[in-house]
Amino acid sequence: MTRVVSIVNMKGGVAKTTTTIMLAEFLAGELGKRVLLLDVDPQISLTIALVGEEKWMQAHQAGRTMSTLFAEEIDDPAERTWDAPKSILRNASNVRAVTEVDLLPSSPNVLRMQGQLTAMAMASRGSRDPDTILRDGLQPVVDDYDYVLIDCPPSMDGLTMNALRMSEAYLIPTVPDVLSTYGIPMIQEYVKEFAEDAEFDAPHELGLVLTKFQRNSKVHWTTIQKLNSNPSLPELLEPWVPQSNDIAAAAEFKEYSTLTVKYGQTHVRTLSGLARTFHDRVESLPEPDGLEGDRADD
């Protein structure tokens, strides 16, 4: 059974993309899971971090990125040429020991489509629901994987709507400081209202992943205490990801031999533990009815 999870936060700079990649690589490299990464962020950070500019450009020029899927569905679905299996980059991890991570790359071109998708959703225009383009486009391949992780843009727009619509759960990475955590209740409210308006079962809250944690920071400890004491906020997943030059440098595109080499000997156990916590949290969720996730009376 495929578990689909969106990684979201409206705040930039919280290590959302790094967290997505790290979870995928540890799920595949240590737990033997087949993972598909979907990059729906116009900044294409996840894509470049894994496969580099040259391989991304080849996919972009061949029309095998996320932007082609959305462009064709917006313009004329009857003229569709995008092919999901051919658009996926196989064995996309830049860690040689990790062989079960695939990638559907993004493109800056999707930036032009964010407003169109949002407007279409609000106007309910067209014969197709614009929020289900991603879900329907990935239908031929999604069952090939144990996990699908979606790296969302730092905004709640049409691209994020598409990600949430196909997800059974969502995860929020955040730095434990005031500004990074301020918008968490807004994310929760948005997901709830979007699901109600679109009439589908809202994705489950998996929790918060604390990133760039500084053990000697009073601000971080105070923020963590506030997060833990507020029952309306998602739970904190442990262990927490420390501020680290090794982890930050792992976002650079280059080849690594092992996960330890990529993330550093000091932190590999922490990241492995977080991936296992994430895995256990996802596997404890009720089994979804299927990829659609829409209500039976829809």
C-alpha positions in Angstrom: 0.0 0.0 0.0 1.4 3.4 -1.0 1.5 6.1 1.6 1.4 9.7 0.2 2.7 12.6 2.4 2.9 16.3 1.6 5.8 18.2 3.2 4.5 21.8 3.8 5.3 25.1 5.4 4.5 28.7 4.2 7.7 29.9 5.7 10.9 29.6 3.7 14.3 28.6 5.1 13.0 25.9 7.4 14.8 23.0 5.7 11.7 21.7 4.1 13.4 20.4 1.0 16.4 19.0 3.0 13.9 17.2 5.3 12.1 15.7 2.3 15.2 14.3 0.7 16.6 13.1 4.0 13.5 11.1 4.9 13.3 9.6 1.4 17.0 8.5 1.5 16.8 6.9 5.0 13.4 5.3 4.2 15.0 3.7 1.1 18.6 3.2 2.4 17.9 1.8 5.8 14.2 0.6 5.7 14.2 -0.8 2.2 11.3 1.3 1.0 10.7 2.3 -2.6 10.2 6.1 -2.5 9.0 8.5 -5.2 9.8 12.2 -4.6 7.5 14.8 -6.3 8.9 18.2 -6.6 6.1 20.7 -7.1 8.1 23.8 -6.0 8.9 26.3 -8.8 12.3 26.9 -7.1 13.3 23.3 -8.1 15.6 23.0 -5.1 14.9 19.3 -4.5 15.4 18.5 -8.1 18.8 20.3 -8.4 20.0 19.0 -5.1 19.5 15.4 -6.2 20.2 15.3 -10.0 22.0 18.6 -10.8 21.4 21.2 -13.4 22.5 19.1 -16.5 20.2 16.2 -15.9 17.3 18.6 -14.9 17.8 20.6 -18.2 17.6 17.3 -20.2 14.3 16.5 -18.6 13.0 20.0 -19.0 13.9 20.2 -22.7 12.2 16.9 -23.2 9.0 18.1 -21.6 9.3 15.5 -18.8 8.8 17.7 -15.7 5.9 18.6 -13.5 5.2 21.8 -15.6 4.2 19.8 -18.7 1.6 17.8 -16.8 0.0 21.0 -15.4 0.3 23.0 -18.7 -1.4 20.3 -20.8 -4.2 19.8 -18.3 -4.8 23.6 -18.1 -4.7 24.2 -21.8 -6.3 21.1 -23.4 -6.4 17.7 -21.6 -7.5 16.1 -24.9 -4.1 16.9 -26.4 -2.1 15.4 -23.6 1.4 14.1 -24.4 2.9 13.9 -20.9 3.8 10.4 -19.9 4.2 9.6 -16.2 6.5 6.6 -16.4 8.8 8.3 -18.9 9.0 11.5 -16.9 10.3 9.8 -13.7 14.0 10.0 -13.1 15.0 6.6 -11.7 17.6 6.0 -9.0 17.7 9.8 -8.4 19.5 9.8 -5.0 23.1 11.1 -5.2 24.1 8.5 -2.6 25.4 5.5 -4.4 24.3 3.1 -1.6 20.6 4.4 -2.0 19.0 2.9 -5.1 15.3 3.0 -4.4 14.5 6.8 -4.6 12.9 8.1 -7.8 12.1 11.6 -8.7 9.5 13.5 -10.7 11.3 16.8 -11.3 9.8 20.3 -11.3 10.4 23.4 -13.4 10.2 27.1 -12.8 7.5 27.1 -15.5 5.0 25.9 -12.9 5.3 29.3 -11.3 3.1 30.7 -14.1 0.5 28.1 -13.4 0.0 28.7 -9.6 -2.4 31.5 -10.1 -4.3 29.7 -12.9 -4.8 26.6 -10.8 -6.0 28.7 -7.8 -8.4 30.7 -9.9 -9.8 27.6 -11.6 -10.3 26.0 -8.2 -12.2 29.0 -6.9 -14.3 29.3 -10.0 -14.8 25.6 -10.4 -14.2 26.2 -14.1 -13.8 23.4 -16.6 -14.9 19.8 -16.8 -12.1 18.6 -14.5 -11.3 19.5 -11.0 -8.0 21.4 -11.1 -7.0 20.1 -7.7 -6.8 16.5 -8.9 -4.4 17.1 -11.8 -1.4 15.7 -9.9 -3.3 12.8 -8.4 -4.7 11.7 -11.7 -1.5 12.2 -13.6 0.5 10.0 -11.2 -2.2 7.3 -11.1 -0.2 5.0 -13.5 2.9 4.9 -11.3 2.0 5.6 -7.7 1.3 2.0 -6.8 4.8 1.1 -7.7 6.1 2.8 -4.5 5.8 2.3 -0.7 6.0 6.1 -0.1 5.4 9.2 -2.2 6.8 12.4 -0.6 5.7 15.7 -2.1 7.9 18.8 -1.6 5.5 21.7 -1.7 6.2 25.4 -2.4 6.2 27.8 0.6 2.7 28.9 -0.1 -0.9 27.6 0.0 -1.9 27.8 -3.7 -3.0 25.6 -6.5 0.1 23.4 -6.5 -0.1 22.8 -2.8 -3.8 22.0 -3.2 -2.9 19.4 -5.7 -0.4 17.9 -3.3 -2.8 17.8 -0.4 -5.6 16.4 -2.5 -3.6 13.2 -3.2 -2.1 12.9 0.3 -3.3 11.0 3.3 -1.1 13.0 5.6 1.1 16.1 5.8 4.2 17.0 7.7 5.5 20.4 8.8 9.2 21.0 9.1 10.0 24.1 11.2 12.8 25.9 12.9 11.9 26.2 16.6 11.8 30.0 16.6 9.0 32.6 16.8 8.7 33.5 13.1 9.1 30.0 11.7 6.3 28.5 14.0 3.9 31.5 13.8 2.1 30.3 10.8 1.5 26.7 11.9 -2.1 27.3 13.0 -2.8 28.9 9.7 -1.6 25.8 7.9 -3.8 23.6 10.0 -6.8 25.8 9.3 -6.1 26.0 5.6 -5.9 22.2 5.2 -9.1 21.8 7.2 -11.0 24.4 5.2 -9.6 23.2 1.9 -10.8 19.7 2.5 -14.2 20.8 3.6 -14.6 23.1 0.6 -13.4 20.4 -1.9 -15.3 17.7 0.0 -12.6 15.2 0.6 -11.2 13.7 3.8 -8.6 16.0 5.2 -5.0 14.6 5.3 -3.9 13.6 8.8 -1.5 15.7 10.8 1.7 13.7 11.1 3.4 16.3 13.3 6.3 18.9 13.4 9.9 18.1 12.4 12.2 20.5 14.3 15.1 21.6 12.1 18.2 23.6 12.6 17.8 23.1 16.4 20.4 24.8 18.5 20.8 23.2 21.9 22.3 26.3 23.5 19.5 28.6 22.2 17.1 29.9 24.8 14.7 31.0 22.1 14.6 27.4 20.7 14.0 25.9 24.1 11.3 28.4 24.9 9.6 27.8 21.5 9.7 24.0 22.0 8.1 24.4 25.4 5.3 26.5 23.8 4.8 24.0 21.0 4.6 21.1 23.5 2.2 22.8 25.8 -0.3 23.7 23.1 -2.7 20.7 22.5 -4.1 22.3 19.3 -0.7 22.1 17.5 0.7 19.0 15.9 3.0 16.8 17.9 6.7 17.0 17.7 8.5 14.2 16.0 11.8 13.1 17.7 14.7 13.2 17.5 15.2 16.9 16.5 17.5 17.8 13.6 20.4 19.9 14.8 21.9 22.9 13.2 24.9 21.4 11.4 27.3 22.3 8.6 27.3 18.7 7.4 23.5 18.6 7.1 23.4 22.0 5.4 26.1 20.9 3.0 24.2 17.8 2.0 21.9 20.0 -0.1 24.8 20.5 -2.5 24.7 18.4 -5.6 27.5 15.9 -5.7 28.0 12.2 -5.4 28.2 10.5 -2.0 29.1 6.9 -1.3 26.9 6.4 1.8 24.4 8.2 4.0 27.1 8.6 6.7 29.3 10.4 4.2 26.5 12.7 3.1 25.1 13.7 6.4 28.0 13.2 8.7 29.0 10.6 11.2 27.8 12.8 14.1 24.3 13.1 12.9 23.5 10.0 10.9 22.0 8.2 13.9 19.7 11.2 14.7 18.4 11.4 11.1 18.0 7.6 11.0 15.9 7.8 14.2 13.7 10.6 12.8 13.1 8.6 9.6 12.0 5.6 11.7 9.7 7.8 13.8 8.2 9.2 10.6 7.8 5.7 9.3 6.1 4.4 12.4 3.8 7.5 12.6 2.7 7.0 9.0 2.2 3.3 9.3 0.0 3.8 12.4 -2.5 5.8 10.4 -5.8 4.2 9.3 -5.4 2.6 5.9 -6.6 5.0 3.2 -9.5 4.0 0.9 -7.2 4.6 -2.0 -5.3 7.3 -3.8 -8.5 9.4 -4.4 -9.2 10.0 -0.7 -12.5 11.6 -1.6 -15.6 11.1 0.5 -17.8 8.2 -0.4 -20.7 10.5 -0.9 -18.7 12.8 -3.2 
